[in-house]
């Protein structure tokens, strides 16, 4: 079972989250989401547990529990969705290319 954990303090580590959830069952993986460039926590993460029963027990026990001075939000993770609206091809815009006008580029005769 994949579990979403939100409202995490910036300094919570994967190990701390693992320990917290391990009290309620066997943890498969823990991943705190971090900014790609700074490496700083974005304040949420995911915990995967082997059993749905243990996962539900962890959700019930830990939702609105306090961790490092913040009340965390714990619930079943929803499947990832495509955030782009419309779902179709993008139109408009375009790159350069031959005979596009302007100075430089294009064919010269």
N, C-alpha and C positions, 0 to 999 in steps of 0.2 A: 504494500500500500504506500502510495506517495502522499506525503503530508506537507502542506504549506505552513511555514512559520513566519509571521510578520511582526513588525514593531520591535525588531531586535536592536539592542544598543550597538553602537558602532564597533565596540571592542570585544564583542562576543566571538569566541573562536569555534571552529568546527568541533574540536574536542569537547568543549563545554556543552554544546548542543547534543553531541553524541552521549555524553554522560547523563544528561537530563532525561533523554528519551530511553536510554538503556534500562532505566529503572522500571520501565513499563513493557519491555519486550526486547527481542533481538533486532538490532538496527543493522540494516544492509548498507546504507550510505548516508552521508550528511554533506550538504553543499550550501554554504552561505554565498549568496550572489554578491560579487564585487565589481566595482568600476573597472573597466578594461585598462584604463590608463593610470589611475591613481592607486588602484588596489584596495581602496576604501570600501567597506561594506555598504551595500545599498539598503540595509535594514531589513532584509528578508532572506529566506533560504528554504531549502527542502530537506526533509528527512524521509528516507525510504525504509520501511520496515518489512520484514519477511512475511508477517501474518496480518491479515485484515483485522482479526480479533484484537491483537496487540496494538495495532495502529489505532483502532477505535478507542481502546482503553487509554492510550497516550493522549488522544485528542480530548477525551472527556476530562482527564486529570490535569492537563497542562493548559487548556484554553483559558486565557486571562490570568495565568500564573505569572509571578514576578521573576524576572531574570535581570540582574544588574540594574535594579531600580526602574525597570520598565515592564508594563504588563504586556506580555506577548499574546499574539493572536495565533491560534492553532486550529487548522481545519483541513479537510481532505483537499488535496490539490486538484484543480480542474485541469482537463487536458488543454494543452497549448493550442491557441487558435491563431489564424492568420490575421494580423492586425491591420492589414491593408483593406480599405473599403473598396467595393466595386468588384473585386476579384477578377477583373478582366485585364486586357493589355493596356499599357499606358499609351496615351496618344499625345500628340503635340510635341513641341520641342524638336530638336534634331541636332545632329552634329554638323560639322563643316561639310566639306565635299567639293566636288568640282562645280564650277559655274555658280557659286553661291553669291557672287558679287563681292564688293568690298575691295580693299587693297590687299595685295599679296594673294598667294594661292590661286587656284583655278588655272585654266589653260591660257596660254598666250599665243596669239596667232601672228 
